């Protein structure tokens, strides 16, 4: 080998390296352009309060797989935790559609022992005192929530009596987590997207559903700020609405009845007897006037309102009749 060839070899390798760097940068730019144009905020990725960057969701991960020409393959291991609980360890391998070779993988797990699957909340008529309620809520043992009559009830946390019902859901959750992890690794998306939502315990513990932990004092409307760039910081989260005072338990409870034709309208401290009213008499709750509408004959019949009030230690105020118009 001549001296000219020896000198040319390092120069050729340097040119290849420079070309590879330019190609990698171009690939990254194309992926970022696809994410900006092809993924929709709120569906493929979303801003989660308390996380530094947007979170990649499963629909977005599936679109990135389609764009990169890969398909997921899952390997699942099941670990029995006893009492019906299981844990799934999932490995998602992304395989090239052209070559059939694996190009990336992500490992994740999901378990029925996670709080949102392990526990359930059931309504109870026993309301804790204000201080006790705060302690129970801080420990995650209970919360206040509105029922279908738009009244606040205390929800007590219990063990899920049938964890088998959520096994399939948990398995799919493990596959989704592993898939998102594999996609983030393959496309170098960790800079753009934060970890999966479930990887943030303090955020995942919040279940943004119809369950309401605190009673808002009024309807709060927040203006959404458009996302100008995916890598832009979310900023400070909005302050939560002030907690309203807990319902007072002191004082005498009273119930008042007024008559209009064949119907009686019950108002006052009806919380403790609402189940007997709604189930026993098919009473209908009137949101506008905050009253129960029942048949007037029930008030004086056997097992009627007077007996129900006595059983619950509620004073029945002198009945008021609405004069005919």
C-alpha positions as CSV (number, residue, x, y, z in Angstrom):
1,X,0.0,0.0,0.0
2,X,1.5,3.4,-1.0
3,X,1.8,6.5,1.1
4,X,-0.9,8.2,-1.1
5,X,-3.5,5.5,-0.2
6,X,-2.7,5.8,3.5
7,X,-3.2,9.5,3.4
8,X,-6.4,9.2,1.5
9,X,-8.1,6.6,3.8
10,X,-8.4,8.9,6.9
11,X,-9.7,11.7,4.6
12,X,-12.3,9.3,3.1
13,X,-13.5,8.2,6.6
14,X,-13.8,11.8,7.7
15,X,-16.0,12.6,4.7
16,X,-18.2,9.6,5.5
17,X,-18.5,10.7,9.1
18,X,-19.5,14.2,8.0
19,X,-22.0,12.8,5.6
20,X,-23.5,10.5,8.2
21,X,-23.8,13.5,10.6
22,X,-25.6,15.6,8.0
23,X,-27.9,12.6,7.2
24,X,-28.7,12.1,10.9
25,X,-29.6,15.8,11.3
26,X,-31.7,15.7,8.2
27,X,-33.6,12.6,9.5
28,X,-34.2,14.3,12.8
29,X,-35.5,17.4,11.1
30,X,-37.9,15.3,8.9
31,X,-39.3,13.5,12.0
32,X,-39.8,16.8,13.8
33,X,-41.6,18.3,10.7
34,X,-43.8,15.2,10.6
35,X,-44.7,15.6,14.3
36,X,-45.5,19.2,13.9
37,X,-47.6,18.7,10.8
38,X,-49.0,15.2,11.2
39,X,-49.8,14.9,15.0
40,X,-52.7,16.7,16.6
41,X,-52.5,18.2,20.0
42,X,-55.0,16.7,22.5
43,X,-55.3,13.5,20.4
44,X,-51.8,12.3,19.5
45,X,-50.0,14.3,22.2
46,X,-51.2,16.4,25.1
47,X,-50.0,18.8,27.7
48,X,-50.4,17.3,31.2
49,X,-50.4,19.6,34.2
50,X,-47.3,19.1,36.2
51,X,-45.1,17.7,33.4
52,X,-42.3,19.7,31.7
53,X,-43.1,18.8,28.1
54,X,-46.0,17.4,26.1
55,X,-46.8,13.7,26.6
56,X,-46.8,11.3,23.6
57,X,-50.1,9.4,23.5
58,X,-50.7,6.0,21.9
59,X,-52.4,7.3,18.7
60,X,-49.4,9.5,18.1
61,X,-47.0,6.6,18.7
62,X,-48.8,4.5,16.1
63,X,-48.6,7.3,13.5
64,X,-44.8,7.7,14.1
65,X,-44.5,3.9,13.6
66,X,-46.4,4.2,10.3
67,X,-44.2,7.1,9.2
68,X,-40.9,5.2,10.1
69,X,-42.1,2.0,8.5
70,X,-42.0,-0.2,11.6
71,X,-44.5,-2.5,13.3
72,X,-44.7,-3.5,17.0
73,X,-44.2,-7.0,18.3
74,X,-45.0,-7.7,22.0
75,X,-43.5,-10.2,24.4
76,X,-45.6,-10.4,27.6
77,X,-44.6,-12.0,30.9
78,X,-47.3,-12.5,33.6
79,X,-46.5,-12.5,37.3
80,X,-49.2,-13.7,39.8
81,X,-49.3,-11.4,42.8
82,X,-52.0,-13.3,44.7
83,X,-55.7,-12.5,45.5
84,X,-56.5,-12.1,41.8
85,X,-53.8,-9.4,41.2
86,X,-51.2,-9.7,38.4
87,X,-48.4,-7.8,36.9
88,X,-47.5,-7.7,33.2
89,X,-44.0,-7.1,32.1
90,X,-44.1,-6.1,28.4
91,X,-41.3,-5.8,25.9
92,X,-42.3,-4.0,22.6
93,X,-39.9,-4.7,19.7
94,X,-40.2,-2.4,16.7
95,X,-39.5,-4.4,13.5
96,X,-38.7,-2.9,10.1
97,X,-41.4,-3.6,7.5
98,X,-38.8,-3.7,4.8
99,X,-36.0,-5.9,6.3
100,X,-37.9,-7.6,9.1
101,X,-35.1,-6.8,11.5
102,X,-35.6,-5.3,15.0
103,X,-34.7,-1.6,15.2
104,X,-35.8,-0.6,18.7
105,X,-37.4,-1.9,21.8
106,X,-39.1,-0.6,24.9
107,X,-39.8,-2.3,28.3
108,X,-42.6,-1.4,30.6
109,X,-44.9,-3.0,33.2
110,X,-48.5,-2.6,34.4
111,X,-50.2,-4.1,37.5
112,X,-53.6,-4.5,38.9
113,X,-52.1,-3.3,42.2
114,X,-51.8,0.2,40.9
115,X,-54.0,2.6,42.8
116,X,-56.5,3.3,40.0
117,X,-57.1,-0.4,39.5
118,X,-56.7,-1.7,43.1
119,X,-59.3,0.6,44.7
120,X,-62.8,1.6,44.2
121,X,-64.9,4.5,45.7
122,X,-68.4,3.8,47.0
123,X,-70.9,6.4,48.4
124,X,-71.7,6.2,52.1
125,X,-74.2,8.1,54.2
126,X,-71.6,8.5,57.0
127,X,-69.9,11.9,56.6
128,X,-66.6,12.4,58.5
129,X,-66.0,15.5,60.6
130,X,-64.2,18.4,58.8
131,X,-60.8,17.6,60.3
132,X,-61.2,13.9,59.9
133,X,-62.3,14.3,56.3
134,X,-59.1,16.3,55.5
135,X,-56.9,13.6,57.0
136,X,-58.8,10.8,55.1
137,X,-58.6,12.8,51.8
138,X,-54.9,13.5,52.2
139,X,-54.3,9.7,52.7
140,X,-56.4,8.9,49.6
141,X,-59.0,7.0,51.8
142,X,-62.0,9.1,50.7
143,X,-63.3,12.2,48.9
144,X,-66.4,14.2,48.2
145,X,-68.2,13.8,44.9
146,X,-71.5,14.9,43.5
147,X,-74.2,12.3,42.9
148,X,-76.8,12.2,40.2
149,X,-79.0,14.5,42.3
150,X,-76.3,17.1,42.2
151,X,-75.7,16.7,45.9
152,X,-72.3,16.2,47.6
153,X,-71.7,12.7,49.0
154,X,-68.7,11.2,50.8
155,X,-67.0,8.5,48.8
156,X,-65.1,5.8,50.8
157,X,-62.2,3.9,49.3
158,X,-62.3,0.1,49.3
159,X,-60.3,-2.7,47.8
160,X,-61.5,-3.7,44.3
161,X,-63.6,-6.8,45.0
162,X,-63.0,-8.2,41.5
163,X,-59.5,-7.4,40.1
164,X,-60.1,-9.9,37.3
165,X,-62.3,-7.3,35.6
166,X,-59.4,-5.0,34.9
167,X,-56.8,-7.6,33.8
168,X,-57.3,-7.0,30.1
169,X,-57.2,-3.3,30.6
170,X,-54.0,-3.5,32.6
171,X,-52.4,-5.7,29.9
172,X,-53.3,-3.2,27.2
173,X,-51.8,-0.4,29.4
174,X,-48.5,-2.3,29.7
175,X,-48.4,-2.8,25.9
176,X,-49.1,0.9,25.3
177,X,-46.4,2.0,27.7
178,X,-43.8,-0.2,26.1
179,X,-44.8,0.9,22.6
180,X,-44.5,4.6,23.5
181,X,-41.1,3.9,25.1
182,X,-39.9,2.1,22.0
183,X,-41.0,4.9,19.7
184,X,-39.5,7.6,21.8
185,X,-36.2,5.7,21.7
186,X,-36.2,5.0,18.0
187,X,-37.1,8.5,16.8
188,X,-35.1,10.3,19.5
189,X,-38.2,12.0,20.8
190,X,-37.3,12.3,24.5
191,X,-36.2,15.9,23.9
192,X,-39.7,16.7,22.5
193,X,-42.0,14.5,24.6
194,X,-42.0,13.9,28.3
195,X,-42.3,10.4,29.9
196,X,-45.5,8.5,29.8
197,X,-48.2,10.0,32.1
198,X,-48.2,7.0,34.4
199,X,-44.4,7.5,35.1
200,X,-45.4,10.7,37.0
201,X,-47.0,9.3,40.3
202,X,-48.1,12.7,41.5
203,X,-49.8,13.4,38.1
204,X,-51.2,9.9,37.4
205,X,-52.9,9.9,40.8
206,X,-55.2,12.6,39.6
207,X,-58.1,11.1,37.6
208,X,-59.6,13.7,35.4
209,X,-63.0,12.2,35.2
210,X,-66.5,13.0,36.5
211,X,-65.2,12.3,40.0
212,X,-64.8,15.6,41.8
213,X,-62.7,15.8,44.9
214,X,-63.7,19.2,46.0
215,X,-66.9,21.3,45.5
216,X,-66.2,24.3,43.3
217,X,-67.7,27.6,44.4
218,X,-68.6,28.4,40.8
219,X,-67.9,27.5,37.2
220,X,-64.3,28.2,36.4
221,X,-63.4,28.8,32.8
222,X,-59.8,28.9,31.7
223,X,-58.6,30.2,28.4
224,X,-56.4,27.6,26.5
225,X,-53.1,29.0,25.3
226,X,-52.2,27.6,21.8
227,X,-49.1,25.5,21.5
228,X,-46.6,27.4,19.4
229,X,-43.8,24.9,19.7
230,X,-43.8,21.3,21.0
231,X,-40.6,21.9,23.0
232,X,-41.9,25.0,24.6
233,X,-42.3,24.7,28.4
234,X,-45.8,24.4,29.8
235,X,-45.2,27.0,32.5
236,X,-46.8,27.4,35.9
237,X,-50.0,25.4,36.3
238,X,-53.2,27.4,37.1
239,X,-54.1,27.7,40.7
240,X,-56.8,25.4,41.9
241,X,-60.1,26.8,43.1
242,X,-60.4,27.5,46.8
243,X,-61.9,24.7,48.7
244,X,-65.4,25.5,50.0
245,X,-66.3,24.9,53.7
246,X,-67.3,21.4,54.6
247,X,-71.1,20.9,55.3
248,X,-72.0,21.8,58.9
249,X,-73.1,18.9,61.0
250,X,-74.1,20.8,64.1
251,X,-77.6,22.1,64.7
252,X,-81.1,20.5,64.4
253,X,-82.1,19.0,61.1
254,X,-85.5,19.9,59.7
255,X,-87.7,19.0,56.7
256,X,-90.5,21.1,55.4
257,X,-93.4,19.9,53.1
258,X,-95.6,22.0,50.9
259,X,-98.6,20.7,48.8
260,X,-99.6,21.5,45.3
261,X,-102.5,19.4,44.1
262,X,-101.6,15.7,44.2
263,X,-97.9,16.4,44.8
264,X,-95.9,17.2,47.8
265,X,-92.6,19.1,47.7
266,X,-90.0,18.2,50.4
267,X,-87.2,20.6,51.2
268,X,-84.6,21.2,53.9
269,X,-82.2,18.7,55.4
270,X,-83.1,15.8,53.1
271,X,-79.7,14.3,52.7
272,X,-80.1,11.5,55.2
273,X,-83.5,10.4,53.8
274,X,-82.9,11.0,50.1
275,X,-82.4,7.3,49.4
276,X,-85.8,6.4,51.0
277,X,-87.4,9.2,49.1
278,X,-86.0,8.3,45.7
279,X,-86.2,4.5,46.0
280,X,-89.3,4.1,48.2
281,X,-91.5,6.7,46.5
282,X,-89.7,7.3,43.2
283,X,-89.3,10.9,44.2
284,X,-87.9,13.3,41.6
285,X,-85.3,15.9,42.5
286,X,-86.1,19.4,41.4
287,X,-82.8,21.2,40.7
288,X,-84.2,24.6,40.3
289,X,-86.1,24.7,43.6
290,X,-83.9,22.2,45.5
291,X,-86.9,20.1,46.4
292,X,-88.1,16.5,46.1
293,X,-91.4,16.0,44.3
294,X,-93.4,13.0,45.5
295,X,-97.0,11.9,45.6
296,X,-98.9,13.8,48.4
297,X,-100.5,10.6,49.7
298,X,-97.1,9.3,50.8
299,X,-96.8,12.0,53.4
300,X,-99.7,10.6,55.5
301,X,-99.6,6.9,54.5
302,X,-97.9,4.1,56.5
303,X,-94.1,4.4,56.3
304,X,-94.5,7.9,55.0
305,X,-92.4,11.0,55.6
306,X,-93.2,11.4,59.3
307,X,-92.0,7.9,60.1
308,X,-88.9,8.3,58.0
309,X,-88.0,11.6,59.7
310,X,-88.5,10.0,63.1
311,X,-86.1,7.1,62.2
312,X,-83.5,9.6,61.1
313,X,-84.0,12.0,64.0
314,X,-85.2,14.8,61.7
315,X,-87.8,17.3,62.8
316,X,-90.8,17.6,60.4
317,X,-91.8,21.2,60.3
318,X,-95.5,22.1,60.2
319,X,-96.7,21.4,56.7
320,X,-97.4,24.3,54.5
321,X,-100.1,24.3,51.9
322,X,-100.0,26.4,48.8
323,X,-103.3,28.2,48.3
324,X,-105.1,27.4,45.0
325,X,-104.7,30.0,42.4
